[in-house]
Amino acid sequence: MNPTGSDDLNEQGFSTRAVWGGEPHDSAEGATVAPLFQGVTFAYEDMERWRAAGTGEGPGYIYSRNRNPTVELFEDKVRVLEGAPAATSFATGMAAVSNTLRTFLAPGDRVVSIRDSYGGTTKLFTDFLPRVGVEATLCPTEDHEALEAEIAHGCRLVYLESPTNPTLKILDLARLARAARKVGALVVVDNTFATPINQRPLELGADLVLHSATKFLGGHSDAMGGVLVGARELVDQVFHFREINGASLDPMSAFLLARGLRTLELRVQRHNSNAQAVAEFLASHPRVDRVFYPGLSDHPGHEIASRQMTGFGGVLSFSLPGGMDEMNRVLGSLTLAHRAASLGSVATLVGPPATTSHVEMSAEERAEVGIPETLIRYSAGIENPQDLVEDLRRALG
Ligand SMILES: *Cc1c(COP(=O)(O)O)cnc(C)c1O
């Protein structure tokens, strides 16, 4: 749905798109903020108009599991930010991932992906997709030759994520999309860590881009959601799967996510510069072992990231030379950070992957994917940079 002709916005800057994208021109009572359509069902006096809305031949909404004006406001804002022809949305980011994979993968199909995908996505590859006869081949994340070789063997879908969680590994998306095109595989990219402000995978050759809107897109840690953008023909297939399987985005959450989106560019600019300042401070600190941030020139993915991203993002991680006690002491001493899961919020969030997001791996498995036991993931909020740096200086002691 494109109620406002938002395609006109494709030449405009990101904040212009985010503010004006999807906004109705004729909102009730001249409201300047698109109203929240919390209602589940939509009534018709004219049976012919009702029939036309139901078949899609005419305008109008029927039932909010299928379509809802507030949900479409959110979808349209993400659509214009990613420069995509179509968008659809989901109750959570994981619903975006699972509904997309289930739409395109059938028994006997193979998907090629990386070892460092988001934890829930990896579980789909290792536990849930094999149950329906889908095989997933997970390559060492930065090994582009191995990925190209596996893709060349033939696969239905290539599933990528860059930067990755929690060590910010970088994939060359254009290179892998070219490899996928040669064998006719669909390329799906999880763009959650980058946001469309920093990276637009459709321009690099991806077919579909998805997000956990729970993170940067909403940005305030007060609503969950997922979103998918790409060509109309592909997005429609996932929309039809989702409307029947039922993982629809709630209108109240869509309203909050759309509100967050209007300030996305401003927030992401601050997230980027805060993460860069914190990463540079940590890299020069004697009590820090390693710092993982693609904005640092010694990061293995720095060159590719400089080419394919317009900002390095708000998440970094660092390890400490001491043991777990030292890590716990530093975590406990921070005053400007919630010790909590998730990322991409206005408030700084920190956590140890070894005991949270990657707790289901053994220490050996964590070592295999390059996650130090004393790693701390740091999602820089939009606080003032000098305060974040000072807080870390004190905590490191
Ligand atoms: C959080 C996250 C998800 C899952 O999103 P939810 O909204 O928590 O379901 C998927 N991918 C990445 C990269 C994430 O960070």
The ligand as a MOL file (V3000), in Angstrom:
LIG
                    3D

  0  0  0     0  0            999 V3000
M  V30 BEGIN CTAB
M  V30 COUNTS 15 15 0 0 0
M  V30 BEGIN ATOM
M  V30 1 C 17.0390 -8.8810 17.8890 0
M  V30 2 C 17.4200 -9.4020 16.5570 0
M  V30 3 C 16.5640 -10.2610 15.8380 0
M  V30 4 C 15.2570 -10.7490 16.4120 0
M  V30 5 O 14.3620 -9.7190 16.6300 0
M  V30 6 P 13.1930 -9.7500 17.7550 0
M  V30 7 O 12.4670 -8.4940 17.5190 0
M  V30 8 O 13.8530 -9.8600 19.0850 0
M  V30 9 O 12.3720 -10.9760 17.4540 0
M  V30 10 C 16.9750 -10.6690 14.5830 0
M  V30 11 N 18.1550 -10.2710 14.0550 0
M  V30 12 C 18.9970 -9.4650 14.7200 0
M  V30 13 C 20.2880 -9.0660 14.0900 0
M  V30 14 C 18.6540 -8.9940 15.9810 0
M  V30 15 O 19.5090 -8.2000 16.6510 0
M  V30 END ATOM
M  V30 BEGIN BOND
M  V30 1 1 1 2
M  V30 2 1 2 3
M  V30 3 2 2 14
M  V30 4 1 3 4
M  V30 5 2 3 10
M  V30 6 1 4 5
M  V30 7 1 5 6
M  V30 8 2 6 7
M  V30 9 1 6 8
M  V30 10 1 6 9
M  V30 11 1 10 11
M  V30 12 2 11 12
M  V30 13 1 12 13
M  V30 14 1 12 14
M  V30 15 1 14 15
M  V30 END BOND
M  V30 END CTAB
M  END
